[in-house]
Amino acid sequence: MPDERTSVTTPDAAPSPLLTAHAQLASAVEILGYDDGLHRMLATPRREMNVAIPLRRDDGSIELFSGYRVQHNISRGPGKGGLRYSSSVDVDEVRALAMWMTWKCAVVDVPYGGAKGGVTIDPTRYSTAELERVTRRYTSEISPIIGPERDIMAPDIGTNEQTMAWVMDTYSVNRGYTIAAVTTGKPLAVGGSLGRATATSQGVVHAAAAALADAGVRLDEVSAAVQGFGKVGSHAARLLHEAGTKVVAVSDEHGGVHAPDGLDVVALLAHVADGGTVGEFEGGQAISNTELLALDVDVLVPAAVEGVLDADSAARVKARWVVEGANGPTTTEGDRVLAERGVVVVPDILANAGGVIVSYFEWVQANQAYWWTEQEIAERLEQRMAASYGAVSSLSRRESLSLRDAALVIGVRRVAEAHQIRGLYP
Ligand code: NAD
């Protein structure tokens, strides 16, 4: 593919997330029998913005950061996707994440395209005031291409509810009135939705329960390990624990903790809320992230970063189910190894879609200025996750596809249909 934005360079052995995303799309395109022109349209981001973000630090010095917003597809509705702050963010990672958002929104049939944003910054090294200035400048720079009808942001790695409040405020102040629907995952006080903070994790638990049910197994009969103890992983561990699953290990970027008889997840949450790292928790033995992935558990939930399940680590996985809380945690080779070994992978674009489903609810509520109860949100989330899982699972059985290929086929086909029905302008 000659377009620079669809080319993928891999400087070292580790496949880039974009390479994985392109390989997944190619697999779906082959199953669907689409021609090269349509493949190229589906592979290429519609719009991208690269911005320089100068920051005046608290000590008066100036630093510059790179920021990106990629709108991979906007054929089914506005772009939708998170904003990531991490020192490893680059434009190819943002492109991959934006593409996954496109398929995800289509799989769960919310009326959005896919987008993603990122700033190459380690947020742990900057004060709250500095992060606010970075966020406001980034928002101002990309403001021509975002908005409730154009592209709606949400939290991702390194960002949170407060970040979304700053984005919403900056965008609103510059337009002269409050526009709550420009972001989701906001605090309740400024138009956030009940249930949004735990929606991704709740969706992961619904997806896990549905996959287990296909094999006649219940959540309270299994053990689990969760990688990542941030917004997704911590609530996934807690909700699994509440559902009766024996959560034996969790980790963060510094390492993990393992208790074969089950962790006291509530005490661990309190320990982390007090500023501790997962590995320092005294209710179990310290383990590495590599060891966590290879634990003898039934369910493995990668809920941290991309590419952790490659061919090597996948060969050591003992879990029977991998439920992808993170985006892109499994490489193409990792997928192949897991499939050969009979591990059921519930793919990211389905398993972690609870977040975008409730983001959609938040956007609908903000547009209507009419708020739903927590129960309404929980019920509608559960219905949409069940319907989406059911469609993917039955296509997978009918056509002998992996759950990933089945989800991709459903998502890619919906986006392609939108392209074809709208027609090519001019
Ligand atoms: P977060 O920043 O709140 O938490 C990330 C967690 O991962 C932290 O515990 C961090 O210590 C850990 N981590 C980082 N690097 C790691 C590494 N190399 N090994 C092990 N652990 C590591 O981020 P989050 O919002 O929980 O996002 C986690 C994943 O879920 C990402 O892939 C994100 O794209 C995806 N996701 C998030 C949402 C959402 O609503 N927040 C929705 C869908 C998907």
Residues whose N, C-alpha, C, O or C-beta is under 5 A from the ligand:
A	BS01	NAD	P155 D156 I157 G158 T200 G228 F229 G230 K231 V232 G233 S251 D252 E253 N289 A303 A304 V305 G325 A326 N327 N352 G355
